[in-house]
Amino acid sequence: MRTYEVTVVMRGDLPEEGRTGQLDTIQEWITANQGSVVKIDDWGRRRLAYEISDQRDGFYSIITAELPAHAPAEIERNMHISDNILRYLIIREDE
């Protein structure tokens, strides 16, 4: 298992329940792919550098997770389908 950093920017107009629900869904995707969540760092609402899907603000969250090598591709596929996620990035942390 390797350590990955999953950065997610969610829609700025999501209510609190929507944000927590989306984060729970992402955690379920991680555990469904035999991974585990190490830490969640919620940055809150921030102004975007440019407008994305008519959104000027977004909620940033950074999730540190232990994942097998095949999992990031599956998690990215799920994030791409989700309407509440504006942008995402999954990178492997160096040892």
N, C-alpha and C positions, 0 to 999 in steps of 0.2 A: 504494500500500500504506500502511496505517495501523498504528500501534502499538497493540496491545491487551494488557491485563493479564488473564490467565486464572487465577482463584483456584479451587483445588480442595480439598475436604475429603473424604478417603478414610476408609473404615472403620478403626476403631482396632484391630481384631483381625486385620488383614492381616499376613502374614509379610513379611519384607524382599523376597523374590522377587515377591510379589504387588504390593507398592508400586512396585517398579521396573518390573515388567511393565505396570502400569496407566499409569505415566508415559510409558513407551515407546509405548503405544497412543495416548495423547493427542498425543504428538509426531507419530505417523504420521497422525492425523486432521488435524493442522495442515499437514503437508507434502502430504497428499492434496488439500487445498484451496488449493494454490499458495501456501502461507505458509511462513514460516521461524521457527524458535525462536531468540530472541536470548539469553535467559538463563532459568535455572531456579533459583529460590530455595526450598530445602526448609526449612520451619520445624520439622519433626518432629512429635512427638505432643503434642497439647494437649487440655486438658479442654474439653468443649463447654459452652455456657451452659445448654443443656437437652438432654434425651435425644432422639436421632433414631434411629429403627429399632432400639431397644434398645441403642444405643451411647452410652456416656458420654464416650469419647475419640475423637479423630480425628487423622489425619495431614494437615497443611496443606502445600500446595505452591503457589507463585506462579510462573507461567510468563509471561514477556514474549515476545510474538510479533509479527511483521509479517504482517498478513493483509489480503487483499482484502475489500471491503465485504460480499460474500455469505457469507463463511466463518463468521463467528460463529454464525449461525443453524444451520448444518449441524453445527458442533462441539457446540453446546448440545443438539441433537437426539440426538447420539451419547452425550453425558454423561448425559442423562436416562434412556437405556435401560440404562446400565451399573449393575450391582448393587453394585460396589465404591465408587462415588462417592455420598457422602451429600448434599453440597451443592456448588454451583459458581456462579461469577459471572464474566462476561466484560464488561469495561468498556474503553472507548477512552481512551487517554491523550491529554491535551491537547498540542497542538503547542507 
